[in-house]
Amino acid sequence: FIYPTVESYAQAVEAARPSLNVGTLIGHTALRNNHMDDLFRPATVDEIAAMRADLRLALSQGALGLSSGLAYATAFQATTEEVMALAEELAGEKGVYTTHLRSEFEPILDALD
């Protein structure tokens, strides 16, 4: 990624002085990509801890929350525990969580779990 931290991105936005408001959500797949050698498996405890640390840093630098796309191949193997661990970081900062569900069809209730 061009901007390794939310702080460096915010500085670039400020320097560009766009005539719009900017809010940043941290991508779940970006966190996985930064800490996993294979996105097509569940994350380890250590990888989740590293993702949490990155998310915590991003929130402290002004990110608004976390976004996930659990239906996409690069995040489909993320466990409920992984997503919940990341979401726990949002609570203290009153961050938002947005997601694309794993399914929007028959198994929708399972996707909400």
Contacts in CASP RR format, 6 or more apart in sequence:
PFRMAT RR
TARGET T0000
AUTHOR 0000-0000-0000
METHOD contacts of the structure
MODEL  1
FIYPTVESYAQAVEAARPSLNVGTLIGHTALRNNHMDDLFRPATVDEIAA
MRADLRLALSQGALGLSSGLAYATAFQATTEEVMALAEELAGEKGVYTTH
LRSEFEPILDALD
1 30 0 8 1.000
3 9 0 8 1.000
3 12 0 8 1.000
5 57 0 8 1.000
5 58 0 8 1.000
5 61 0 8 1.000
6 24 0 8 1.000
6 26 0 8 1.000
6 57 0 8 1.000
6 58 0 8 1.000
6 61 0 8 1.000
6 62 0 8 1.000
6 63 0 8 1.000
7 61 0 8 1.000
9 24 0 8 1.000
10 24 0 8 1.000
10 61 0 8 1.000
10 62 0 8 1.000
13 22 0 8 1.000
23 64 0 8 1.000
24 58 0 8 1.000
24 62 0 8 1.000
24 63 0 8 1.000
24 64 0 8 1.000
24 65 0 8 1.000
25 63 0 8 1.000
25 64 0 8 1.000
25 65 0 8 1.000
25 66 0 8 1.000
25 67 0 8 1.000
25 96 0 8 1.000
25 98 0 8 1.000
26 54 0 8 1.000
26 55 0 8 1.000
26 58 0 8 1.000
26 59 0 8 1.000
26 63 0 8 1.000
26 65 0 8 1.000
26 66 0 8 1.000
26 67 0 8 1.000
27 66 0 8 1.000
27 67 0 8 1.000
27 68 0 8 1.000
28 66 0 8 1.000
28 67 0 8 1.000
28 68 0 8 1.000
28 69 0 8 1.000
28 70 0 8 1.000
28 75 0 8 1.000
28 78 0 8 1.000
28 83 0 8 1.000
28 86 0 8 1.000
29 39 0 8 1.000
29 68 0 8 1.000
29 69 0 8 1.000
29 72 0 8 1.000
29 74 0 8 1.000
29 75 0 8 1.000
31 51 0 8 1.000
31 54 0 8 1.000
31 55 0 8 1.000
31 86 0 8 1.000
32 39 0 8 1.000
32 43 0 8 1.000
32 47 0 8 1.000
32 51 0 8 1.000
32 74 0 8 1.000
32 75 0 8 1.000
32 78 0 8 1.000
33 39 0 8 1.000
33 74 0 8 1.000
34 50 0 8 1.000
34 51 0 8 1.000
34 54 0 8 1.000
35 43 0 8 1.000
35 47 0 8 1.000
35 50 0 8 1.000
35 51 0 8 1.000
35 54 0 8 1.000
36 43 0 8 1.000
36 47 0 8 1.000
39 73 0 8 1.000
39 74 0 8 1.000
39 75 0 8 1.000
39 77 0 8 1.000
40 73 0 8 1.000
40 74 0 8 1.000
40 76 0 8 1.000
40 77 0 8 1.000
41 77 0 8 1.000
42 77 0 8 1.000
42 78 0 8 1.000
42 79 0 8 1.000
42 82 0 8 1.000
43 51 0 8 1.000
43 78 0 8 1.000
43 79 0 8 1.000
43 82 0 8 1.000
48 81 0 8 1.000
48 82 0 8 1.000
48 85 0 8 1.000
48 86 0 8 1.000
51 82 0 8 1.000
51 85 0 8 1.000
51 86 0 8 1.000
52 85 0 8 1.000
52 86 0 8 1.000
52 88 0 8 1.000
52 89 0 8 1.000
55 63 0 8 1.000
55 65 0 8 1.000
55 66 0 8 1.000
55 86 0 8 1.000
55 89 0 8 1.000
55 90 0 8 1.000
56 89 0 8 1.000
58 65 0 8 1.000
59 65 0 8 1.000
59 89 0 8 1.000
59 90 0 8 1.000
59 93 0 8 1.000
59 95 0 8 1.000
60 93 0 8 1.000
64 95 0 8 1.000
64 96 0 8 1.000
65 90 0 8 1.000
65 93 0 8 1.000
65 95 0 8 1.000
65 96 0 8 1.000
65 97 0 8 1.000
66 86 0 8 1.000
66 87 0 8 1.000
66 89 0 8 1.000
66 90 0 8 1.000
66 95 0 8 1.000
66 96 0 8 1.000
66 97 0 8 1.000
66 98 0 8 1.000
67 97 0 8 1.000
67 98 0 8 1.000
67 99 0 8 1.000
68 75 0 8 1.000
68 78 0 8 1.000
68 83 0 8 1.000
68 97 0 8 1.000
68 98 0 8 1.000
68 99 0 8 1.000
68 100 0 8 1.000
69 75 0 8 1.000
69 99 0 8 1.000
69 100 0 8 1.000
70 76 0 8 1.000
70 78 0 8 1.000
70 83 0 8 1.000
70 99 0 8 1.000
70 100 0 8 1.000
70 101 0 8 1.000
70 102 0 8 1.000
70 111 0 8 1.000
71 100 0 8 1.000
71 101 0 8 1.000
71 102 0 8 1.000
71 103 0 8 1.000
71 104 0 8 1.000
72 100 0 8 1.000
76 102 0 8 1.000
80 113 0 8 1.000
87 97 0 8 1.000
90 96 0 8 1.000
90 97 0 8 1.000
101 108 0 8 1.000
101 111 0 8 1.000
101 112 0 8 1.000
102 110 0 8 1.000
102 111 0 8 1.000
103 110 0 8 1.000
103 111 0 8 1.000
104 111 0 8 1.000
END
